[in-house]
């Protein structure tokens, strides 16, 4: 694994994408022509062929029919391992996450995935642009809920989550979905191995205005960081870089509300909604 590099590991989606490219070329079709057949963008076909976008089961069937591939693409999609249902660039992170001894998370836009309710997760994926197909939304929601099993694992991981207060006011999915999400956060805050802190919006400045991060300690006591932005992510193992992020996180914890005050804020929000 290289520091601060996007994940390059070959996955089932890369293999399926290469198959599609081979079948397309054998049929003497360009990516643009294939995209026109299915009323999708040429970049969608390119992303599938490069393994950056999962091929959905229904589209695989239509491609099999058009390219006369005897169901090969649909069969390949059904055989993708469950752990690869995540987008290719986050798979390594998810594997490390599930084994982590400690996990420290800071999020400034949405509730962290591990703490999301099903309805909230669905609202998050439905907000993505370009929009996802309904089948892909279902797959991503199922995969996200599967990740929450980490909270039931033994031995328990030690976890701390820092959330920007604005997240608790953005009604993703509607007011009822937000209320249920806040109730779930309130329940999570009672877990003895999980700390939950809120960064007040009225605070003038803090140590991580440049974006979210997750810090992990592996069973081998390696220190890793995961940074995610617009259509790009990085898994960082450079000790110097990770050390700086730990310093940032330590300062954030001192600047955020204490766990006790954070719980009181959640209670106040539930009283208002």
GIFEN-V531098 format. One record per residue. N is the residue number from 1. SS is DSSP state (alpha for helix, beta for strand, coil for the rest). Layout:
<<N/SS> <N/SS>>
This chain:
<<1/coil> <2/coil> <3/coil> <4/coil> <5/beta> <6/coil> <7/coil> <8/coil> <9/coil> <10/coil> <11/coil> <12/alpha> <13/alpha> <14/alpha> <15/alpha> <16/alpha> <17/alpha> <18/alpha> <19/alpha> <20/alpha> <21/alpha> <22/alpha> <23/alpha> <24/alpha> <25/alpha> <26/alpha> <27/coil> <28/coil> <29/coil> <30/coil> <31/alpha> <32/alpha> <33/alpha> <34/alpha> <35/alpha> <36/alpha> <37/alpha> <38/coil> <39/coil> <40/coil> <41/coil> <42/alpha> <43/alpha> <44/alpha> <45/alpha> <46/alpha> <47/alpha> <48/alpha> <49/alpha> <50/coil> <51/coil> <52/coil> <53/coil> <54/coil> <55/coil> <56/coil> <57/alpha> <58/alpha> <59/alpha> <60/alpha> <61/alpha> <62/alpha> <63/alpha> <64/alpha> <65/alpha> <66/alpha> <67/alpha> <68/coil> <69/coil> <70/coil> <71/coil> <72/alpha> <73/alpha> <74/alpha> <75/alpha> <76/alpha> <77/alpha> <78/alpha> <79/coil> <80/coil> <81/coil> <82/alpha> <83/alpha> <84/alpha> <85/alpha> <86/coil> <87/coil> <88/alpha> <89/alpha> <90/alpha> <91/alpha> <92/alpha> <93/alpha> <94/alpha> <95/alpha> <96/alpha> <97/alpha> <98/alpha> <99/alpha> <100/coil> <101/coil> <102/beta> <103/beta> <104/beta> <105/beta> <106/beta> <107/beta> <108/coil> <109/coil> <110/coil> <111/coil> <112/coil> <113/alpha> <114/alpha> <115/alpha> <116/coil> <117/coil> <118/alpha> <119/alpha> <120/alpha> <121/alpha> <122/alpha> <123/alpha> <124/alpha> <125/alpha> <126/alpha> <127/coil> <128/coil> <129/coil> <130/coil> <131/coil> <132/coil> <133/coil> <134/alpha> <135/alpha> <136/alpha> <137/alpha> <138/alpha> <139/alpha> <140/alpha> <141/alpha> <142/alpha> <143/alpha> <144/alpha> <145/alpha> <146/alpha> <147/alpha> <148/alpha> <149/alpha> <150/alpha> <151/alpha> <152/alpha> <153/coil> <154/coil> <155/coil> <156/coil> <157/coil> <158/beta> <159/beta> <160/beta> <161/beta> <162/beta> <163/beta> <164/beta> <165/alpha> <166/alpha> <167/alpha> <168/alpha> <169/coil> <170/coil> <171/coil> <172/coil> <173/coil> <174/coil> <175/alpha> <176/alpha> <177/alpha> <178/alpha> <179/alpha> <180/alpha> <181/alpha> <182/alpha> <183/alpha> <184/alpha> <185/alpha> <186/alpha> <187/alpha> <188/alpha> <189/coil> <190/coil> <191/coil> <192/coil> <193/coil> <194/beta> <195/beta> <196/beta> <197/beta> <198/beta> <199/beta> <200/coil> <201/coil> <202/coil> <203/coil> <204/coil> <205/coil> <206/coil> <207/coil> <208/coil> <209/coil> <210/coil> <211/coil> <212/coil> <213/beta> <214/beta> <215/beta> <216/beta> <217/beta> <218/coil> <219/coil> <220/coil> <221/coil> <222/coil> <223/beta> <224/beta> <225/beta> <226/beta> <227/beta> <228/beta> <229/beta> <230/coil> <231/coil> <232/beta> <233/beta> <234/beta> <235/beta> <236/beta> <237/coil> <238/coil> <239/alpha> <240/alpha> <241/alpha> <242/alpha> <243/alpha> <244/alpha> <245/alpha> <246/alpha> <247/alpha> <248/alpha> <249/alpha> <250/alpha> <251/alpha> <252/alpha> <253/alpha> <254/alpha> <255/alpha> <256/coil> <257/coil> <258/coil> <259/alpha> <260/alpha> <261/alpha> <262/alpha> <263/alpha> <264/alpha> <265/alpha> <266/alpha> <267/alpha> <268/alpha> <269/alpha> <270/alpha> <271/alpha> <272/alpha> <273/coil>>
